[in-house]
Amino acid sequence: MSGAAPAVTLALAVTGWLTLAGSVLASDVEVLLRDHCARCHGGERPEGELDLSGGPGAIEHDAELLRRMVHVVELNEMPPEDERQPAPTLRSRALKQLRRMLQTAAERTAPPTTPIRRLNRFQYNNAVQDLFQLKRNVFTLPERMMREHRGYFRPDLGKMPDVVTVGSRPLGKSQLIEPRLAGVAAFPQDLRAEHGFDNRADHLTLSPLLLESFIKLGRSIVESPDFNSSTCGMWNEWFAAPAQVEPAEVRPADLDAELRSRLRPLLTRAFREPVDDALLERYCAMARRQLDNGAIFSEAMKSAAGAAIASPRFFYLYHAASEQQDGALLSDYELASRLSFFLWGSLPDERLLELAAEGKLRADEVLAGEVERMLRDQRLKRFCDSFPSQWLQLERIVSSAPNREQFPDFYFAKYRSSMHMMLEPLLLFETILIENRSLLELIDSDFAYRSARLDRLYYGGEMQGNLNEVTTVRFQRIPLSDRRQGGVITNAAVMTMTSGIERTHPITRGAWLATVIFNDPPAPPPADVPPLPANPSAEDAKLTLRERLAAHRQRADCAACHQQIDPLGFALENFGPTGKWREQYGNGREIDPAGQLFHQHAFRDVVEFKDAILAEKQRFLHGFAAHLMSFALARAVTAADEPALEAIVARVAADECRIQTLIKEVALSRPFRHQ
């Protein structure tokens, strides 16, 4: 017993120290709330209806509130600039405790379940194409912003070619003329969620009219004259008549066996899991009725196949009801579907379904290996056709139309340079993905893909090539030594789509940067804020744009957002409305891009601004990881996902910020693998 006494004493001492340390840290949060928050966020009418006067105990279980508090305290957004600021040591200590409180609260909060959702138009096309191994599209997809020509996309090689030939959506009808099924009409394009993607479950609803169109769509696909033995890779396996010449020569028992042997794999692939005998019999009975009514074998099978792709089991993604608690692990089949629709925008292939059938897919090493395999597959192009353009909000450039008299270089023949512009950031993203490069190159890369027209547009470059390419466009990989170029934040597409007809819009650019780069979208502006006059007075015409916009920052309800987004937008002010570099405004006044990022990192120009973002690479990685997780899960990311995001970012940063590591870590994360 005497030997145990020192151990007990030591244990009590350690416990007491931990308790003391916790109380000290908690008191730091308490001091922060009491001395720097409660004056506004307390009393009878707390600011923003947020009452923090109850101290740490009143907020410790609210993960979403704690996430917001960590965010605004970390970025020095709160307390506001005109309020007394906490000492740096107090802010730092309180922030550490807030993070611990957030971690604890998040671990106790069940992540939201991704609700049942239908396939969007892009996914439906891919799924039908893969199910039948069609050698053409089901219908035209204008949402695919970049068209591949001459097969440059080879993820299996791990290297992008130095020259690629591509097309883009705004090039005209010639870009929409591609092999597709005649007589098949697409359902309407699905809209993006605000600050999200077009695969969000809460947006993919199904009205009675759309349900009816799905039923008609399934029938029109298999009845298309282009759905035949030359276009359907699965024709012999599923649709060709049995070896006997006449169906009458086939005995009923043999016919039933033949139908079951063909329909079982078809339905398993279509529904992404094995089908039971009762469901299989329903489809066999349907095919038998067709045969009894005189249909030939291929027509009977097409009728059953059309019913399969018109079934909710095909065009809905859902989780089986679980008797376990919320947040139960996905089944292997559900995990296979989530993974395939994440990276391929389509059905799981035979390999994924085989692993699911064997119960092996959920094993860490197996799942990681499948992600690596899928990243080398040609179907990865669908991820590139969907995620980057939506993340960057590139659809906005389609409607960009700078003043033709002010910016004649933007126009050639009857076309606009936006058709060249939108391809540059997409090619950069594909290169970083295929070559598994650092995500930081999305901010600052030492190379770019340029067409001759785009090279001329930037700084009057002299790249050789046809300036007026419209049917297809040749892009060449070039090295960059000028750091004003490179990455996605200073390319002409973003600069143009965040500008107006005649001038830049720093507030729009700042909001884009906050939303896309840091995943921190500002609140919508008040409805009664007037825009800047299109025709400024003689006095206003002498001002810089920064001076003219100063009035917006005078309103108390505008000040907080402007503190966040103005430095971001003005950092890019040297880029004119079409992305062309300039030193002065039209009135001769010098452009001032200087500012501070997150109230911490001062910068004088756009190069130093990039350096400031790179100095805060954890924030960029966290924001990008949250975008990617939202896309993968088809839902908004919440505070309950925060522990997983923090772990993902740490592992990615430790592996030189490689993009494929991020994708793999998202697929291995707890939110991805749970309902």
Residue pairs with C-beta under 8 A, 6 or more apart in sequence:
25 93
25 96
25 97
25 100
26 56
26 97
28 90
28 93
28 94
28 97
29 55
29 56
29 94
29 97
29 98
29 101
30 55
30 56
31 90
31 94
32 73
32 86
32 90
32 91
32 94
33 52
33 53
33 55
33 56
34 55
35 84
35 86
36 79
36 83
36 84
36 85
36 86
37 52
37 78
37 79
38 52
38 53
39 83
40 46
40 47
40 79
40 83
41 47
41 48
41 50
41 51
41 52
41 53
42 51
42 52
42 53
43 53
46 52
46 53
50 65
51 58
52 58
52 59
56 101
59 65
59 66
59 69
59 101
60 66
60 101
60 104
60 105
61 105
61 108
62 105
63 102
63 105
63 106
63 108
63 109
63 638
63 639
63 640
63 642
64 638
64 639
66 98
66 101
66 102
66 105
66 639
67 102
67 106
67 639
67 642
69 78
69 98
70 95
70 98
70 99
70 102
71 77
71 520
72 78
73 91
73 94
73 95
73 98
74 95
75 564
75 598
75 599
76 91
76 598
76 599
76 600
77 560
77 563
77 564
77 599
79 85
79 86
80 559
80 560
80 563
81 563
81 599
85 91
86 94
102 639
102 642
103 642
103 643
103 646
105 639
106 639
106 640
106 641
106 642
106 643
107 643
109 638
109 639
109 640
110 325
110 326
110 327
110 640
111 327
111 638
111 640
111 641
111 670
111 671
111 674
112 635
112 636
112 638
112 640
113 319
113 326
113 327
113 675
114 201
114 319
114 633
114 634
114 635
114 675
115 201
115 202
115 635
116 201
116 316
116 317
116 318
116 319
117 199
117 200
117 201
117 204
117 316
117 317
117 318
117 634
118 204
118 205
118 206
118 315
118 316
118 317
119 127
119 204
119 315
119 316
119 317
120 190
120 198
120 199
120 204
121 141
121 143
121 186
121 187
121 188
121 189
121 190
122 141
122 143
122 144
122 190
122 198
122 345
122 382
122 385
122 386
123 199
123 341
123 345
123 346
124 138
124 187
124 315
125 137
125 138
125 139
125 141
125 186
126 344
126 345
126 346
126 347
126 379
126 382
127 314
127 346
127 347
128 134
128 138
128 221
128 309
129 136
129 137
129 138
129 346
130 344
130 346
130 347
130 349
130 379
131 234
131 266
131 269
131 270
131 309
131 347
132 227
132 232
132 233
132 234
132 238
132 305
133 232
133 233
133 234
134 181
134 227
134 231
134 232
134 233
135 179
135 230
135 231
135 232
135 233
136 178
136 179
136 180
136 181
136 226
136 231
137 178
137 179
137 180
137 181
138 180
138 181
138 184
138 186
138 221
139 180
139 181
139 184
139 185
139 186
140 176
140 178
140 180
140 186
141 186
142 169
142 176
142 189
143 169
143 189
143 198
144 169
144 385
145 168
145 169
145 385
145 389
145 394
145 395
145 422
145 423
145 426
146 166
146 167
146 168
146 384
146 385
146 389
146 422
146 423
146 426
146 427
147 166
147 167
147 168
147 169
147 175
147 178
148 166
148 381
149 165
149 166
149 167
149 472
150 164
150 165
152 160
152 161
152 164
152 165
152 166
153 378
153 381
153 384
153 430
153 434
154 378
154 434
155 375
155 376
155 377
155 378
155 380
155 433
155 434
156 376
156 377
156 378
157 434
158 376
158 434
158 435
158 436
159 434
159 435
160 427
160 430
160 431
160 434
160 435
160 477
161 477
162 476
162 477
163 474
163 475
163 476
163 477
164 427
164 449
164 474
164 475
165 472
165 473
165 474
165 475
166 423
166 427
166 472
166 473
166 475
167 174
167 175
167 471
167 472
167 473
168 175
168 419
168 420
168 422
168 423
168 473
169 175
169 398
169 419
170 398
170 415
170 416
170 418
170 419
170 422
171 415
171 419
171 470
171 471
171 473
172 470
174 471
180 226
181 221
181 224
181 226
181 227
181 231
182 224
182 225
182 226
183 220
183 223
183 224
183 225
183 226
184 217
184 220
184 221
184 224
185 217
185 220
187 210
187 213
187 214
187 217
189 198
190 198
190 199
190 203
190 204
191 198
191 203
192 198
192 390
192 395
193 200
193 202
193 203
193 636
195 515
195 521
196 203
196 630
196 636
197 386
197 387
197 390
197 391
197 630
197 631
197 634
198 386
198 390
199 341
199 386
199 631
199 634
200 634
200 635
200 636
201 634
201 635
202 635
202 636
206 214
214 310
214 315
215 310
217 309
217 310
218 306
218 307
218 308
218 309
218 310
218 311
219 306
219 310
221 227
221 306
221 309
222 302
222 303
222 305
222 306
222 309
223 302
223 306
227 302
228 235
229 235
229 236
229 239
229 240
232 239
234 266
237 262
237 265
238 262
238 265
238 266
238 301
238 305
239 297
239 298
239 301
239 302
239 305
240 297
240 298
241 247
241 296
241 297
241 298
242 250
242 258
242 297
244 250
247 255
247 291
247 296
247 297
250 258
255 288
255 291
256 284
256 288
259 284
259 287
259 288
260 280
260 284
262 301
263 280
263 283
263 284
263 287
263 301
263 304
264 275
264 280
266 304
266 305
266 308
267 275
267 279
267 280
267 283
267 308
268 274
268 275
268 353
269 347
269 350
269 353
270 308
270 309
270 311
270 313
270 314
270 347
271 308
271 311
271 313
271 314
272 333
272 336
272 337
272 347
272 348
272 353
273 331
273 333
273 356
274 357
283 304
283 307
283 308
284 304
286 303
286 304
286 307
287 300
287 301
287 303
287 304
288 300
290 299
290 300
290 303
290 304
291 297
291 300
295 303
308 314
309 315
317 337
317 341
317 634
319 330
319 334
319 675
320 331
320 334
322 328
322 675
326 675
327 674
327 675
328 674
328 675
329 362
329 673
329 674
329 675
330 338
330 362
330 673
330 674
330 675
331 356
332 355
332 356
332 357
332 359
332 360
332 361
332 362
333 353
333 356
334 675
335 356
335 361
335 362
335 367
335 673
336 348
336 352
336 353
336 355
336 356
336 361
337 347
337 348
338 632
338 633
338 672
339 348
339 352
339 367
339 370
339 371
339 374
339 667
340 346
340 347
340 348
340 349
340 352
340 374
342 383
342 631
342 632
342 667
343 371
343 374
343 375
343 379
343 380
343 383
343 663
344 374
344 377
344 379
344 380
344 382
344 383
345 382
345 383
345 385
345 386
346 379
346 382
348 356
351 370
351 373
352 361
352 370
355 361
355 366
355 370
360 366
361 367
361 370
362 673
364 668
367 667
367 668
367 673
368 664
368 667
368 668
371 663
371 664
371 667
371 668
372 660
372 664
374 380
375 433
375 660
375 663
380 433
383 433
384 426
384 429
384 430
384 433
387 628
387 631
388 394
388 425
388 426
388 429
388 430
389 395
389 422
389 426
390 631
391 516
391 627
391 631
392 425
392 488
392 493
392 494
392 516
393 497
393 512
393 515
393 516
394 422
394 425
394 426
394 493
394 497
396 497
396 498
397 418
397 421
397 422
397 493
397 496
397 497
398 418
400 416
400 418
400 496
400 497
400 499
401 416
401 501
402 410
402 496
402 499
402 501
402 502
402 577
402 578
403 501
403 502
404 410
404 411
406 502
406 577
407 576
407 577
407 578
409 417
409 456
409 457
409 578
409 580
410 416
410 417
410 418
410 457
410 496
410 578
411 417
412 453
412 467
412 468
413 468
413 470
415 468
415 470
417 453
417 454
417 457
417 492
417 578
418 493
418 496
418 497
419 470
419 473
420 451
420 453
420 454
420 457
420 473
421 454
421 491
421 492
421 493
421 496
421 579
422 493
423 449
423 451
423 473
423 475
424 448
424 449
424 450
424 454
424 475
424 491
424 492
424 493
425 488
425 491
425 493
425 494
427 449
427 475
428 441
428 442
428 445
428 448
428 449
428 487
428 488
428 491
429 442
429 488
431 437
431 447
431 449
431 477
432 438
432 439
432 441
432 442
432 445
432 659
433 659
433 660
436 658
436 659
436 660
436 661
437 658
437 659
438 656
438 657
438 658
438 659
439 620
439 621
439 624
439 652
439 657
439 658
439 659
439 662
440 614
440 617
440 620
440 657
441 486
441 487
442 487
442 488
442 624
443 487
443 488
443 489
443 517
443 610
443 613
443 614
443 620
444 483
444 486
444 487
444 610
444 614
445 480
445 486
445 487
446 479
446 480
446 481
446 486
447 477
447 478
447 479
447 480
447 486
448 477
448 478
448 480
448 485
448 486
448 491
449 475
449 476
449 477
449 478
450 458
450 461
450 463
450 475
450 476
450 478
451 463
451 465
451 469
451 473
451 474
451 475
451 476
452 463
452 464
452 465
452 466
452 467
452 469
452 474
453 467
453 468
453 469
454 492
455 461
455 462
455 463
455 478
456 462
456 463
456 467
457 492
457 578
457 579
457 580
458 485
458 492
458 579
458 580
458 581
459 482
459 580
459 581
463 476
463 478
465 474
465 476
466 474
480 486
483 607
483 610
484 490
484 574
484 581
484 606
484 607
485 491
487 610
488 494
489 513
489 517
489 572
489 610
489 613
490 572
490 575
490 579
490 606
490 610
491 579
492 578
492 579
492 580
493 579
494 509
494 512
494 579
495 504
495 509
495 572
495 575
495 576
495 577
495 578
495 579
496 577
496 578
496 579
498 504
498 505
498 508
498 509
498 512
499 505
499 508
499 509
499 576
499 577
499 578
500 577
501 577
502 534
502 577
503 545
503 577
504 545
504 572
504 573
504 575
504 576
504 577
505 569
506 545
506 546
506 549
506 566
506 569
506 570
506 572
506 573
507 549
507 552
507 562
507 565
507 566
507 569
508 569
509 568
509 569
509 572
510 522
510 564
510 565
510 566
510 567
510 568
510 569
510 570
511 521
511 522
511 565
511 569
513 565
513 568
513 569
513 572
514 520
514 521
514 522
514 564
514 565
514 568
515 521
515 522
516 627
517 613
517 620
517 623
517 624
518 619
518 620
518 623
519 622
519 623
519 624
519 626
519 627
520 564
520 623
522 561
522 564
522 565
523 561
525 558
525 561
526 555
526 557
526 558
529 552
529 555
529 558
532 548
532 549
533 540
536 543
536 548
540 548
541 587
542 587
542 589
543 589
544 585
544 589
544 590
544 591
544 592
545 573
545 585
546 570
546 573
546 592
549 566
552 558
552 562
553 559
553 562
553 563
553 566
563 599
566 595
567 595
567 596
567 597
568 595
568 597
570 592
570 593
570 594
570 595
571 593
571 595
571 603
571 606
571 609
572 593
572 606
572 609
573 591
573 592
573 593
574 581
574 582
574 583
574 591
574 593
574 605
574 606
575 581
575 582
575 606
576 582
582 591
583 590
583 591
584 590
584 591
585 591
593 603
593 604
593 605
593 606
593 609
594 602
594 603
594 604
594 605
595 602
595 603
595 609
596 602
596 603
597 603
597 609
597 612
597 613
597 616
598 616
598 619
601 611
601 612
601 615
601 616
602 608
602 612
603 609
603 611
603 612
613 620
617 653
617 657
618 649
618 653
621 649
621 652
621 653
621 657
621 662
622 645
622 646
622 649
624 662
625 645
625 648
625 649
625 652
625 662
625 666
626 637
626 641
626 645
628 662
628 663
628 666
629 637
629 641
629 644
629 645
629 648
629 666
629 669
629 671
629 672
630 636
630 637
632 666
632 667
632 672
633 671
633 672
637 645
640 671
641 671
644 669
644 670
644 671
647 665
647 669
648 662
648 665
648 666
648 669
651 661
651 665
652 658
652 661
652 662
652 665
655 661
666 672
